[in-house]
Amino acid sequence: MLSKPQHITSLATSGILVTLEVNVWSATKQDREISNEVTTSKKADESAGRFVKNLLANNAEHKALSNYRQTIYNWMTRATYGWNKSQSYLPAVSLPKFMQEFAGHQDSFNDLLEKFLAKYDDIVSDMAFKQGDMFNRRDYPTVDEVRHKFGIKLYRYEVPQADYRCQIAQDLADDMAAHYNRQAQEIVQGIVQEQYDRLADVMDSLSHCCGYDEFTGKDGELKQKKRKIYEGTLAKAKQYCDDYKKFNLTDDTRLTDIVDQLGITLRGVDAEMLRESEATRAHVKDGVDDILAKFAPRNNTSI
């Protein structure tokens, strides 16, 4: 009888799968007439090339939407863990914060869209001059049509579990069990590795920020200058400590030790204290450096 792999059950009870779609109108159109003109003038076969018109000629409002789409995808990558090509894994402990941040991105995206649509008719009129003889009003959809070419949608799914009630041959059951266990183990290890990587990155940043840059003054003396403290880096480190205390899929004692020690090092520390207090900067830098040195890389795991 095929038994449920433990990690599949653990993943299913510890989080959900999410898919994010951000649609932005490309505002491009292939012009066959111009393509034929170019290939004919170059004495080439008509299938040898094509001409694609940029209908908005890098309009600033449209470009802002395209850029913000990438901002949202970058946030999604940081906020979740890899699952497959179309879905990402979101720990349950991160869900409230994730949904709050998603709502913020959704509002920002829609604000940019409304600003673009408000200027759309004027933009099209301006394109009549910028496109010259290439301009064709029929290339441009109406405002309502354009609105439907944009969108931001979030889909949430339960982590799937195979139906083990089916009556199948024992050898096939064994093969499937082995396959699911290998697949689940790879996913779990990938998530754990990503946690180590994120902790290592944020601790490296903290150590660097709490250090000093040396330079030679006008008097020829060697001087030191405090490096800039970023509030976001400190907040991220504390967030990782909170999240990973609750979300440790394999009960990895090494991960627990790192999180505990980092939490102790940062307890009661804020960005203003790091900027103003030499003692606090030294305390945090020494503590973080000690963690990084103590948990040096082993078994192909970062930190």
PLY file of the C-alpha trace (Angstrom):
ply
format ascii 1.0
element vertex 303
property float x
property float y
property float z
element edge 302
property int vertex1
property int vertex2
end_header
0.00 0.00 0.00
1.40 3.42 -0.97
2.12 5.54 2.07
2.06 9.33 2.19
5.50 10.91 2.12
5.94 12.85 5.36
7.30 15.98 3.70
4.30 16.29 1.36
2.03 16.29 4.42
4.30 18.78 6.17
4.38 21.10 3.18
0.61 20.85 2.79
-0.04 21.83 6.40
2.65 24.52 6.54
1.74 26.65 3.55
-0.04 27.15 0.24
0.86 27.55 -3.43
0.45 30.90 -5.15
0.58 32.09 -8.74
0.84 35.75 -9.69
-0.11 37.16 -13.09
0.64 40.76 -14.03
-0.56 41.64 -17.51
0.71 44.73 -19.33
-0.21 45.65 -22.89
2.92 45.34 -25.01
1.78 48.21 -27.29
3.55 46.70 -30.29
2.22 45.66 -33.67
3.77 44.00 -36.68
3.37 46.07 -39.85
3.36 43.77 -42.87
3.35 46.66 -45.34
6.54 48.18 -43.92
8.08 44.71 -43.59
7.44 44.06 -47.28
8.88 47.47 -48.21
12.09 46.75 -46.31
12.58 43.19 -47.60
11.78 44.30 -51.17
14.23 47.21 -51.01
16.88 44.81 -49.72
16.02 42.24 -52.42
15.20 39.67 -49.72
12.45 37.11 -49.38
9.41 38.62 -47.67
9.74 36.05 -44.86
13.32 37.12 -44.14
12.35 39.86 -41.74
9.55 41.78 -40.12
9.00 45.27 -38.81
7.36 45.72 -35.41
6.03 49.16 -34.49
6.35 50.46 -30.96
2.93 52.10 -30.82
3.67 54.27 -27.79
7.32 55.08 -28.54
8.46 54.40 -24.94
5.80 56.62 -23.39
6.73 57.36 -19.76
3.39 56.31 -18.23
3.33 53.02 -20.12
6.98 52.37 -19.31
6.24 52.94 -15.61
3.64 50.17 -15.73
6.06 47.79 -17.44
8.77 48.56 -14.90
6.40 48.14 -11.99
5.37 44.71 -13.27
9.00 43.63 -12.84
9.04 45.20 -9.37
6.06 43.04 -8.41
7.67 39.88 -9.80
10.89 40.66 -7.91
8.87 41.05 -4.69
7.12 37.74 -5.37
10.48 35.99 -5.73
11.69 37.38 -2.39
8.42 36.64 -0.56
8.01 33.00 -1.65
9.99 29.84 -2.38
10.37 27.92 -5.63
7.88 25.11 -6.28
7.55 24.73 -10.05
7.63 26.97 -13.12
4.15 28.42 -12.59
3.65 28.18 -8.81
5.50 29.34 -5.71
5.34 28.09 -2.14
4.17 30.52 0.56
4.56 29.54 4.24
1.38 29.98 6.25
3.19 32.21 8.77
3.98 34.67 5.98
0.46 34.79 4.54
-0.89 37.87 6.43
2.16 39.99 5.58
2.18 38.69 2.01
-1.47 39.58 1.43
-0.97 43.05 2.92
2.00 43.71 0.64
0.15 42.28 -2.37
-2.76 44.67 -1.74
-0.26 47.54 -1.70
1.28 46.45 -5.00
-2.19 46.01 -6.49
-3.17 49.56 -5.49
0.08 51.01 -6.85
-0.29 49.14 -10.14
-3.90 50.32 -10.54
-2.89 53.92 -9.74
-0.27 53.82 -12.49
-2.84 52.31 -14.86
-5.38 55.07 -14.20
-2.75 57.75 -14.81
-1.86 56.10 -18.11
-5.48 55.73 -19.23
-6.25 59.35 -18.31
-3.58 60.46 -20.79
-4.16 57.72 -23.37
-6.10 59.77 -25.94
-3.52 62.56 -25.77
-0.73 60.00 -26.10
-2.31 58.57 -29.26
-2.63 62.05 -30.74
1.04 62.68 -29.95
1.97 59.40 -31.66
0.51 60.74 -34.92
3.50 63.11 -35.00
6.10 60.71 -33.60
5.12 57.80 -35.88
5.01 59.97 -39.01
3.88 58.03 -42.07
3.83 54.83 -40.02
0.90 56.08 -37.92
-2.35 54.17 -38.32
-5.19 55.07 -35.94
-6.65 51.58 -36.33
-3.57 50.19 -34.54
-4.77 51.80 -31.31
-7.55 50.18 -29.23
-10.10 52.27 -27.33
-9.49 53.24 -23.72
-11.87 50.51 -22.50
-10.16 47.91 -24.68
-6.76 48.98 -23.39
-7.96 48.75 -19.77
-8.74 45.06 -20.25
-5.21 44.41 -21.51
-3.84 45.19 -18.05
-4.41 43.32 -14.82
-2.90 41.89 -11.66
-4.27 38.63 -10.28
-3.23 36.34 -7.46
-4.26 32.68 -7.41
-4.03 30.53 -4.28
-4.06 26.74 -4.16
-3.73 24.02 -1.58
-0.56 21.96 -1.80
-1.70 18.89 -3.78
-1.57 15.46 -2.23
-1.81 12.30 -4.32
-4.94 10.18 -4.00
-3.68 7.04 -2.35
-7.06 5.26 -2.36
-6.64 3.95 -5.90
-6.00 0.24 -6.18
-2.70 -0.13 -8.00
-0.06 -2.80 -8.26
2.41 -2.98 -5.38
5.47 -2.45 -7.56
3.92 0.67 -9.10
2.99 1.90 -5.63
6.59 1.50 -4.50
7.88 3.41 -7.53
5.40 6.22 -6.97
6.18 6.45 -3.28
9.91 6.70 -4.02
9.28 9.33 -6.69
7.09 11.50 -4.44
9.54 11.24 -1.59
12.47 12.26 -3.80
10.49 15.13 -5.27
9.29 16.32 -1.87
12.78 16.05 -0.40
14.20 18.20 -3.21
11.54 20.86 -2.64
12.07 20.89 1.12
15.86 21.07 0.79
15.47 23.86 -1.75
13.38 25.87 0.71
15.83 25.25 3.57
18.75 26.24 1.34
16.93 29.44 0.39
16.42 30.24 4.08
20.15 29.81 4.72
20.99 31.96 1.69
18.65 34.76 2.77
20.06 34.73 6.31
23.63 34.79 4.99
22.86 37.72 2.66
21.19 39.83 5.33
23.94 39.12 7.89
26.63 40.01 5.36
24.80 43.30 4.75
24.47 44.02 8.46
28.14 43.30 9.10
29.16 45.58 6.23
26.84 48.43 7.27
28.09 48.34 10.86
31.68 48.72 9.68
33.69 51.77 8.67
35.29 53.12 5.52
38.88 54.30 5.91
40.24 57.31 4.03
43.11 59.74 4.20
42.11 63.24 5.29
43.45 66.50 3.95
45.89 66.54 6.83
47.30 63.21 5.68
45.89 61.37 8.69
44.03 58.06 8.30
40.38 58.57 9.23
37.24 56.46 9.52
33.70 57.14 8.35
30.63 55.25 9.46
28.87 53.31 6.73
25.20 54.05 6.10
22.68 52.03 8.10
19.66 50.85 6.14
16.51 50.42 8.20
15.17 47.91 5.68
18.13 45.58 6.19
17.63 45.49 9.95
13.88 44.99 9.54
14.47 42.13 7.10
16.86 40.38 9.52
14.33 40.61 12.35
11.54 39.39 10.06
13.60 36.35 9.08
14.14 35.56 12.77
10.40 35.71 13.46
9.42 33.73 10.36
12.02 30.97 10.62
11.24 30.28 14.27
7.75 29.28 13.13
8.68 27.89 9.71
11.38 25.24 9.97
10.19 22.33 7.83
12.89 19.86 8.83
13.37 21.04 12.43
16.92 21.92 11.36
18.78 22.57 14.62
21.49 24.54 12.83
18.91 26.90 11.35
17.30 27.23 14.78
20.65 28.08 16.39
21.42 30.74 13.79
18.00 32.34 14.16
18.19 32.27 17.96
21.64 33.85 18.07
20.75 36.48 15.48
17.58 37.29 17.41
19.59 37.77 20.62
22.12 39.97 18.80
19.39 42.23 17.40
17.14 42.28 20.46
16.21 45.86 21.37
18.30 47.29 18.52
16.86 49.80 16.05
18.37 51.68 13.12
18.74 54.93 15.06
20.78 53.19 17.76
23.10 51.75 15.12
23.59 55.21 13.62
24.25 56.96 16.91
25.91 54.39 19.22
29.41 53.12 18.55
28.89 50.40 21.18
25.69 49.14 19.51
27.35 49.04 16.09
30.25 47.05 17.53
27.89 44.72 19.41
25.85 43.91 16.29
28.85 43.57 13.99
30.70 41.30 16.43
27.60 39.21 17.01
26.81 38.79 13.31
30.44 38.06 12.41
30.57 35.46 15.18
27.48 33.72 13.77
28.89 33.74 10.24
32.21 32.33 11.46
30.67 29.72 13.75
28.31 28.38 11.08
30.82 28.29 8.25
29.73 26.41 5.08
29.43 22.68 5.41
27.50 19.95 3.62
26.89 22.29 0.66
24.78 24.63 2.82
25.36 28.38 2.94
26.43 30.42 5.97
0 1
1 2
2 3
3 4
4 5
5 6
6 7
7 8
8 9
9 10
10 11
11 12
12 13
13 14
14 15
15 16
16 17
17 18
18 19
19 20
20 21
21 22
22 23
23 24
24 25
25 26
26 27
27 28
28 29
29 30
30 31
31 32
32 33
33 34
34 35
35 36
36 37
37 38
38 39
39 40
40 41
41 42
42 43
43 44
44 45
45 46
46 47
47 48
48 49
49 50
50 51
51 52
52 53
53 54
54 55
55 56
56 57
57 58
58 59
59 60
60 61
61 62
62 63
63 64
64 65
65 66
66 67
67 68
68 69
69 70
70 71
71 72
72 73
73 74
74 75
75 76
76 77
77 78
78 79
79 80
80 81
81 82
82 83
83 84
84 85
85 86
86 87
87 88
88 89
89 90
90 91
91 92
92 93
93 94
94 95
95 96
96 97
97 98
98 99
99 100
100 101
101 102
102 103
103 104
104 105
105 106
106 107
107 108
108 109
109 110
110 111
111 112
112 113
113 114
114 115
115 116
116 117
117 118
118 119
119 120
120 121
121 122
122 123
123 124
124 125
125 126
126 127
127 128
128 129
129 130
130 131
131 132
132 133
133 134
134 135
135 136
136 137
137 138
138 139
139 140
140 141
141 142
142 143
143 144
144 145
145 146
146 147
147 148
148 149
149 150
150 151
151 152
152 153
153 154
154 155
155 156
156 157
157 158
158 159
159 160
160 161
161 162
162 163
163 164
164 165
165 166
166 167
167 168
168 169
169 170
170 171
171 172
172 173
173 174
174 175
175 176
176 177
177 178
178 179
179 180
180 181
181 182
182 183
183 184
184 185
185 186
186 187
187 188
188 189
189 190
190 191
191 192
192 193
193 194
194 195
195 196
196 197
197 198
198 199
199 200
200 201
201 202
202 203
203 204
204 205
205 206
206 207
207 208
208 209
209 210
210 211
211 212
212 213
213 214
214 215
215 216
216 217
217 218
218 219
219 220
220 221
221 222
222 223
223 224
224 225
225 226
226 227
227 228
228 229
229 230
230 231
231 232
232 233
233 234
234 235
235 236
236 237
237 238
238 239
239 240
240 241
241 242
242 243
243 244
244 245
245 246
246 247
247 248
248 249
249 250
250 251
251 252
252 253
253 254
254 255
255 256
256 257
257 258
258 259
259 260
260 261
261 262
262 263
263 264
264 265
265 266
266 267
267 268
268 269
269 270
270 271
271 272
272 273
273 274
274 275
275 276
276 277
277 278
278 279
279 280
280 281
281 282
282 283
283 284
284 285
285 286
286 287
287 288
288 289
289 290
290 291
291 292
292 293
293 294
294 295
295 296
296 297
297 298
298 299
299 300
300 301
301 302
